[in-house]
Every structure is written in structure tokens, then in C-alpha cells.
């Protein structure tokens, strides 16, 4: 019976050479290597995209902090107040709902929360009922004389156990 099965298999394939185990192993190795490379590149691409997204958010938050301080100065002009009222040298937190800088003594007071619902959905604010985001923002104001102040806005965040920071600076003048 075994002889009949062997003859049937031999007649179906004729004298064509079959794949050896070595050839099969090499094919599997090449397939696994290519698949590993593709998955590694995909994973790296996702990580890079997430890191770029966070840096973009940090840049936006830093620019927003500077613009909010600039808005305080401009509001002072419009309301006939001293140009640097409410923006004395020091460290502050500020968001677009309060429009007034709040003095802080440590970075723990500068945590931002991202709003998940309502009119402020997607905005970063201080002291909301939402959980802390990964971002903190501090605006540092330094006097450069009677008619100018250096505004430095620094944003810090932690991603994959790595501390990151981004800062922007500008100088505000008493231009009126």
C-alpha cells in the first residue's frame, strides 16, 4: 500500500525537483525579516508623528501665552491705564478665559487641563474640573527698563519618560 501511495505522488509530480527544507527555511527567514522591517518602520513613524504633534501643541501654547500678555498690555492702553499694569516682573500662569495673569510660585501651579466638553472643548485652561494634561505653561516677565519688558513663555511636558520643553520670547514696549 505504501508503495502505491509513493508511486501516485511520483506520477503527479514527475521528475520535477521539490523544494528542500533549506530553501523553505531561507524563504521563511526572508519573509520574517521583511515583515519585521515594515513593522519597525511603521512603529517609528507613529512615534515620530505623536512627538511632532505634542511639539506643535507646545509651540501653540507658548505663542498663546505671549499673545495673552500682549493683550493685557493693549487693554491697558485702551482703558487709559499704565501700560504694564498687571504685568509686573514675576512668574505667571494665564489662559484665555481669565485674561489676567495669576502669580505662581512653582511649576505645579501651572498645569494645564484640556477641556473635554462645552464651549471650551479642546482648549487648554488652568484650574478647570478636568484632569491635568501633560502640559504646563509659565510666563516669566522681566523688566528691561521703564519702557520695556522681556516676556518668556515656557511650556513643559513629559512624553515616554522624557522631559521636554519649548519656550518663546518677545519684548513688550510702551509704544503709546
C-alpha positions in Angstrom: 0.0 0.0 0.0 2.8 2.4 0.9 4.4 1.6 -2.5 1.2 2.6 -4.3 1.0 6.0 -2.5 4.6 6.7 -3.3 4.0 5.8 -7.0 0.9 8.0 -7.1 2.8 11.0 -5.7 5.7 10.4 -8.0 3.4 10.2 -11.0 1.7 13.5 -10.1 5.0 15.5 -9.8 7.0 13.6 -12.3 10.7 14.2 -12.1 10.4 17.9 -11.1 12.7 18.9 -8.3 10.9 19.6 -5.0 11.8 22.4 -2.5 14.3 21.3 0.1 13.9 22.2 3.7 16.8 24.6 3.4 15.0 26.6 0.7 11.9 26.7 2.7 13.8 27.9 5.8 15.5 30.7 3.7 12.2 31.8 2.3 10.6 32.0 5.8 13.6 33.9 7.1 13.4 36.5 4.3 9.7 36.9 4.8 10.1 37.4 8.6 12.9 39.9 8.0 10.9 41.9 5.6 7.8 41.9 7.9 9.9 42.9 10.9 11.4 45.8 9.0 8.0 47.0 7.8 6.5 46.8 11.4 9.6 48.6 12.8 9.2 51.5 10.3 5.5 51.7 11.0 6.0 51.9 14.8 8.8 54.5 14.4 6.5 56.6 12.1 3.7 56.5 14.7 6.0 57.6 17.5 7.5 60.4 15.4 4.1 61.6 14.5 2.9 61.7 18.1 6.1 63.5 19.2 5.7 66.1 16.4 2.0 66.6 17.4 3.0 67.3 21.0 5.7 69.8 20.0 3.2 71.6 17.7 0.8 71.9 20.7 3.6 73.2 22.9 4.5 75.8 20.3 0.9 76.9 20.1 0.6 77.1 23.9 3.8 79.2 24.1 2.6 81.6 21.4 -0.8 81.8 23.1 0.8 82.8 26.4 2.8 85.6 24.8 -0.3 86.8 23.0 -2.4 86.8 26.2 0.2 89.0 27.9 0.3 91.3 24.9 -3.5 91.5 25.1 -3.2 92.7 28.8 -0.8 95.5 27.7 -3.1 96.5 24.8 -6.1 96.5 27.1 -4.2 98.8 29.5 -3.7 101.3 26.6 -7.4 101.1 25.7 -8.5 101.7 29.3 -6.0 104.6 29.9 -4.0 102.6 32.5 -0.3 102.3 32.9 1.0 100.1 30.0 2.5 97.5 32.3 -0.3 97.3 34.9 -1.0 93.7 35.9 2.2 92.5 34.1 4.9 93.3 36.7 8.1 91.2 36.8 7.5 87.7 38.0 6.2 84.3 37.1 2.6 83.8 36.0 0.0 81.5 34.5 -2.6 82.8 32.2 -5.3 81.5 29.9 -7.9 83.0 27.6 -10.8 82.7 30.0 -9.3 84.9 32.7 -7.1 87.2 30.5 -5.4 88.2 33.8 -2.0 86.8 34.8 -2.1 84.9 38.1 1.2 84.9 40.0 2.6 81.5 40.8 5.4 80.2 42.9 6.0 76.8 41.4 5.5 74.8 38.2 2.9 72.6 39.9 0.6 75.6 39.8 1.0 75.9 36.0 -0.6 72.6 35.0 -3.0 72.9 32.0 -6.2 70.9 31.7 -7.7 70.2 28.3 -11.4 70.8 28.2 -13.5 67.8 27.0 -16.9 69.3 26.6 -18.8 72.6 26.4 -17.8 75.8 24.6 -14.2 75.4 25.6 -13.9 71.8 24.3 -10.3 71.2 23.1 -8.9 74.3 24.8 -6.2 74.2 27.4 -7.1 76.1 30.7 -5.9 76.4 34.3 -8.0 75.3 37.3 -10.7 73.5 35.3 -12.6 70.5 36.6 -10.8 68.3 34.0 -7.8 66.1 34.7 -4.3 67.6 34.1 -2.9 67.3 30.6 0.8 66.6 30.0 1.5 70.3 29.5 2.4 73.1 31.9 2.9 76.7 31.0 4.7 79.5 32.8 5.1 83.1 31.6 8.1 84.9 33.1 8.2 88.7 32.9 11.5 90.5 33.4 11.8 94.3 33.4 14.2 95.8 30.9 13.7 99.3 32.0 10.9 101.8 32.3 9.6 101.3 28.8 10.1 97.6 28.1 9.7 94.1 29.5 11.0 90.7 28.3 8.3 88.1 28.1 9.4 84.4 28.2 6.8 81.7 27.9 7.9 78.2 28.6 5.9 75.0 28.1 7.0 71.8 29.6 5.7 68.2 29.1 6.7 64.6 29.7 6.4 62.0 27.0 7.7 58.4 27.3 9.6 59.3 30.5 11.4 62.1 28.7 11.1 65.7 29.9 10.6 68.2 27.1 10.3 72.0 27.0 9.7 74.7 24.5 10.0 78.4 25.1 9.4 81.6 23.1 10.4 85.2 24.0 9.4 88.6 23.0 9.9 92.2 24.2 6.9 94.4 25.0 7.3 98.1 24.7 5.4 101.1 26.0 4.7 102.2 22.4 2.0 104.7 23.2 
